[in-house]
Structures are given as structure tokens and as C-alpha cells.
């Protein structure tokens, strides 16, 4: 009898595809940010460029969730990878002829942001179906390590490539990598279970969307978990902005030191994912462990900027180590708890809320940084995350605990 394994053909292919996409995505995000600032010498124009890629995430997931619950998600993932690769190569040909044009780059960012918003939703819904039964913890530990590893290894390489050959080489690399990922992903064996209604139309589309809202109204545990994550993601991003501003304005700390801080967290995430892959956490202990980690994480975020730099490095490593494990547990539990036919609608709604939360937090943090010290602002943001954890995760334990302790 063949021994069960995580590394089936499907999981191996989706992991290779994710690694290829992550390598190109990290390099391209850095390259685009660098070329826009280098050509405009304006932080305001650079910010507008970044915002263009965020706008689709505030609308498309909730609008397309009902559609993605009805179509073959493998075809969406493969098709969008192939389309993205083709567009990168086409834009490369355009800039070779036309040179830098800010408006063209903003339009390109908006288009790729739209594709990315749809792709991310389809991928999140497909991924749980490609993990063999009983291996969800290890599967999400692997996926949680890919992007930190890519960020740690690829970022300096991409910076070197950009400085020597310019953004055109990054466009070429990303186009080829995405087409390669799409070719790998065509080999995935995935059976799409079509809904009974063959031609939904606008009326059925509206009923599908309402059904998603009714599901969230009924499933309090899912609602509380995602509500906490919305606050936590927003405050975490805000605290990161305050940390960057603190380093940039300090006479002792430097940009390079801030980069090392980010690397320490990425290394911690990789180490945490490795531990999570090798050692199984008993179902009955997952909720309690998650709450303790959330408490420690928020405490570390709040005090970090008040510490000496070597201690900051240790704190970020610890946060990355612990955060990767709770993220893997949460993703495995929530995505397996959600009915297969509801994932896109529920995830789409919360993707929109996450994007709105990040946008509001950017404006809020900008105002906070004008009236108080960056260290105090970061501490207040960590306190808000801690309060949200008590409100949504601890206070509603009876609804949340069964989801975290789900057998996956």
C-alpha cells in the first residue's frame, strides 16, 4: 500500500508554480518602485503609482467572488499567469520603443493590479483542494515559507540586476517566469464540480452574493477571525511605516539597518515554517497557542522601537518565527472550514475589507506621525491590535476555538 504523502503531483506542481511566481513578483515589485522614483524623483508620484495597483483589490474580489465559485479555478490561475506573462513581455516591447512614460506605467500597474486581485482570490480557493487530506498544516507551512525566502534571496539580486541592466531585464525575466509557471500548472489534475444552475445570469449572480453575506451572518467564528485579521493587518502595516520613518529620521539608525530588520523577520518566518512543517501541533492546543502568540506578537510590536538595535533584530526574528506558525494554522483551518463552493465569495469580501483597512490605516498613520513620535504611534497601533484580539478572538472563544482546532 502506497504511503500517504504531502508531495503528490498536484502539490508539487502548485508549489513549483508558486515559487516561480514569487521570484518574479518580488523582483518586479522592486524594479517598478525603483524605476518610477528614479524617473520622477517624486515620492508623491511614486505613492500614486503604488495606489493604482491597490485600487482593484477594493472592488474586484467582492464582485467576482460569486463568479469564481462557479468556474474552474485551475483554468483561472493558469490563464491569468499566462496573460500576465504575455503582458509583461508586451510592455517590455513598448518601453523599448517609447521609453519611460509615467501615465503608461500607472495604467500598466492598474491592469496588473486587477489581474493580481482576481488571481489571488482564485489561487486561495484552489490551493486547499490541492493539499492531500491530513496534510493541511504542512502544506500551509510550505506556502508560508515561499515568499519570505523569495524576499530574502531575490531582493538583493533584483537590485543588482536593475542597477546593471535596468528594468527591462526584470520585465523579460518576469514574463518568462510567469509563462513557465503557467506551463507547469497546466499539468495539475483538478476536477471542477459545476453548480446545478448552468446559466446563472444576473439574477442568480445577485442571489449568490446574498448567499455569501447570509453565510457570514450565520458563521460568527469566521466573521470574528477575519475581523481581527483586518485590524491586525492594518495596524501591522501602520507600525511598519512608523518603524521605517523612525529609522529614516534617526541620526544613529540607517536604511540598511532597517533592511536587516526586515531580513531578520523573513528568516524567522522561514524557520517558523520549517518547524511547523516538521512538528504537528495537536488540534486541541491550536487555539490556546494562537492566542498566546497574538499577545506576544502585539507586545513585541509595541515595544520594539524603544529597544536597542540588537534587541530589535531579535524581536523581529521572534515575531517572524511565531507569526508564520499561527498564520499557517489559521489559513489551514479557515480555508478547510469554508465550504468549497463558498470560498471565493467569503475570501473576496474580506480581501476588500483588508484593502480598505490598509488604505484607511495609511491615512491615519500619516496623521499620527505628524502629531506624535513614531515610537509612540507604533505602540498605540500595537495596543489597538491587542484590543482587537481580546474583542474578537478571546471574547468570542466559543465561536472561534472550534475553527482553529479543526482537524485538517
N, C-alpha and C positions, 0 to 999 in steps of 0.2 A: 504494500500500500504506500502510495506517494505521500511523503511528509508534507503537511501544510507549510507554506512559506509566504512571506510578505512579497518576495521578489518574483511575482508572476510576470508574464509577458506584458500585461496591461500596465501594472505598476511600474515596471522598469521603463517602459516607453514614456509614460507621462512624467516620470522623474527626469529622464534624459531631456525631454522637451522643455520641462520647467527650468532645468539648469541652463540650457542653451538660451532660452528667452531671458533668464535672469542676467546672464553675462552681457548680452547685447543691451538689455534695458538699463543696467547700471551705467554702462559706458555711454549710451546715448543721452541719458538724462544729464550726465555731467557735461558732455560735449555741447549740448544745446544751451545749457545755462552759461557756459563759458563763452560761446561764440556770440550770444546775444549781448552779454555785458561788454565783451571786448569791442564789439562793433558800435554799440550805442553809448558806452561809458555812463549809463544811467541805471541806478537801482530802481527807479520808478518804472521805466520801460521793461526792465527785467522782471519786476513784480507783476506787471500786466501780462507779460508773456507766460509766466508761471500760472497766473489765474485762469488764462484761456484754457489750459489743459484740465483745470479743476471743474469748470462750469458744467461739462456734460455729466459729471458724477452727481450733480444735484438734481438732475431731471430724468436721464435715460433709464437708470436702474428700476425706478418705480413704474415707469411707463412700459418698459419691455419685460418686466418680470412675468406677467401673465403669458406673454408670447413664448418666453424661454421655457416655461413649464410645459409647453405643448410641442416643442420642436426637439429634434435630435441634437443634444448638446455637443456631442462629439463633432458633428458637422459644423457647428458654430465655431468651436475652438479651432478646428483645422482651417476652416475658411478664413477666419479673421487673422490667424497667423500668416497665412499665405497672402492675404490682402495687405497686411501691414508691411510684410517684406517687400512686396511689389511697390508700395507707395514710397518706402524709404529709397529704393533704387531710382524711382521716377523723380523724386525730389532731388536726389543727387545729380541727375542729369540736368535738372532745371537750374540748380545753383551753380553748376559748372559753366553754364551759359550766361545766366543773369547776375551772378554774384550775390552779395547779401542784400536782401530787401526785408525790412522789419515786418511789414504787413504780410508778406508771404510766409514768414516764419510763424507769425501769430496764427494765420489761417491753418497752416500745417499742424501746429500744436493743438488747435481746436479739433481738427479732424482726427488726429491720433488719440486725443483725449476721449473723443466719442467712441472710437473703436475700443480703446482700453477699458472704458466703463462697461461696455457690453461684454467684452472678452472676460474681464474679471468675474462678472456675475455668472457667466456660463461655466467658466472653469471651476469656481467654488461649488457649483451644483453638480458638476460631473465628477470631480475628484473623489468624493466619498464612495461613489459606485465602482471605482477602480481599485479600491483597497480591499484585499481579501477579508472575509469575515473573521473577526477576532484579532485583527492587526491594526485597528484604527490608531491606537496610541503610538505605535512605531511609525506608522505611515505619516501621521502629522508631525512627528518628531523629525523625520527626514525633510518634509516640506518646510518646516520652520528653520532648518539649518541652511537651506539653499541660498536665500537672499543675503543673510549676514555674511556667508562665505564669499558670495559674489562681490558684495560691497567691500570686503576687506582686501580681496585679491585683485579685483578688476579696477577699482578706482585709481590706484597709482599708475597702473598700466595704461588706462584710458587717458589719464592726464599726460603721460609721456607721448602717447600716440598723437594726441591733439596738438601738443607743443611742436612736434616734429613734422607731422603730415597734415594737420588741420582737421576740421570737422568732416571733410569729405571722406576720409578714410573710415571714420566712425559710421557714417551713413552706409558706406559699402559693406562694412562688417555686419552691421545690424540687419541690413536687407538679406544678406546671405544666411545669417544665423536664423532668422525667422522663417525663411523658406525651408531651411534644413529641419527646423523644429516641426513645421507642418508636414514634411515628408515622413518624419518619424511617427507623428501622431495619426497618420492615415492607417497605420498598422494596428491601432487599438481595436480590440473586439468589444463592441458595445451594442447592446440590444435596447433600442428605444421603445418604451411602452407607450404607444399612441393613445390619447384620450378617446373616449367613446364619441364625442362630438367631433366630426371630421372637418366641418367648416364653421369655426366659431363666430366669425363676423363681429361687428361692433357690440351687439347686444351681449353675446357670450363673453366678449372681452371685458365688458363692464362687470358682469357677474363674477368673472374670475378675479378681478381686482377686489371686489367687495368681499369675496370669499377669503382672500388673504387678510383683510382687515378683521373679519369675523374670527379667523383663526387666532390672530394676535390678542383679540379681546378675550378669547377663551383661555389661551395658554399664557397665564400670568408669569410663569417661570421664565419662558423665552423672552417675554417683554421686559422683565426686570434685568435679566442678564445683558440684553442689548442696550438697555437704558444706561446701565452702569458703564458699558464699554464706550458708549457715545461720549459720556462725560470724561472718562478716563483717557480716551484717545485725544480729545480736545485739550484737556489740561496738560497731558504729557507733551503734546506738541508745543503748547504755550510755554511750558517750563524749559523745553529745549531752546526755544527762541530767546528766552531770558538768559539761559546759560551762554549762548553764542554772543549775545550783546555784552554780557559780563566779561567774557574773555576778550572781546574786541576793544572794550573800553578800559581794560586794566593796563597798568604800567608794568606789571610783572608777568601776567599770563599772555600767551600768544595764540595766533590762529593755529599754528602747528600743534600746540598743546591741546587745543580743543579737538583737532582731528584725531589725536592719540586717544582722547577721551571716548570719542565715538568708536574707535577701533577696539577699545577695551570692552565696550558693551557688545560689539559684534562678536568678539572672541568668546565672551561669556555666553552669548546665545548659542553659539556653536557647541560649546562644552555642555550647556544645559540640554540641548537637543540630543547629544550623544548619550548622556546619562539616561534621558527619557527613553531613548531607543533600546538601551541595554537592560534597563530595570523597569519592571512593571509595577505601577502603583496600585495597590488594592482599591477596588471600587468604593468601598465604604469610607476610605480615608481621603478621597479626592476633594470633596467639598471643604472639609476642615483644613486641608493643606492649602487649598486655593485661598481661603480667607486669610490665613496667616501670611502667605506670600504677598497678597494685596496690601496688607497692613505694613509689612516691612518695606515693600516697594515704595509706597507713598511716603513713608518716614524717610527713606533714603533720598527720594526726590526733594523733599522739603529741606533737608539739612545739607545737601551736597555742596552748594555754593558757599557755605560757611566753613568748609573744611579746608585743610592744607591740600595742595595738589596731589601728592601721592595717595592720600586717602580718597580723593575724588576718583582716581583711577580704580581703586579697589571697590568703591561703591558702585561705579558704573558696571564693572565686571560682575559684581554680585547681582545687580538688577537684571543684567542680560541673562545670567545663568538661571535665575529663578523665573524671570518673566517668560522665557522660552518654554519652560515646562508647563506653567499654567495656561499659556496660550495654546499649546498643543492639546492639553486636556480639554480646554473649553471648546476648541474647534472640533475635536473628535466627538465630544458629547453632543454639542448643539446640532452639528450637521447630520449626525446619525439619528437624533431625536426628531428632527423635522421630517415630515412625510416627503418622500421623493418628489411627489407631484406639486409640493408647495414651496420647495426650497428657493426657487428664483423669486417668487413674489415676496417672501419674507426677507430674504437677503437683500433684495432690491430696495425695499422700503428702508431698511436700516442703513444701507450704503448711502442713500440720500441723506438720512439724518446725520450720519457720520460726516459727510461732506459739509453740510450746513453747520454742524457743530465746530468743525475746524475753521470755517470761514468766520463765524462769529467770534471764535476764540482769538484769531489773528487780530481782529479789530480791537477786541477787549485788551489783549496783551499789549498792543501798541499804545493804548491809552494808559494802561497801568505803568508802563515803562517811562511815561512822561512825568508821573507824579510821585513815584516811589523808587527805591533802589531795586535793581534787578534781582538781588538776592531775596529781598522781602517779597517781591512779586512771585518768584518761583515757589517760595514757601507757602504763600496763600493759595496758589494753584494746587500744590500737593495736598493742602488741607481740604480744598474743595473735592478732590478726588477721593480722599479718605471719607469725607462725609457722604459722598455718593455711594461708596462701598457699604457703609453702615446702613444707609437708607434702602438700597436696592438688593444687596446680596445678603446681609446679616438679618435685617428686619423681616425679610420675606423668605427666610430659610426653608420653610415648609414647601414653598413652590420651586425654589431654586435647587435645593440639595438633590432631589431625585434626578435632575438633569445632569448635574456634574458627576453623580455616582452611577450614571447609566453604564451598563455592561456593553462595551464596544469591542 
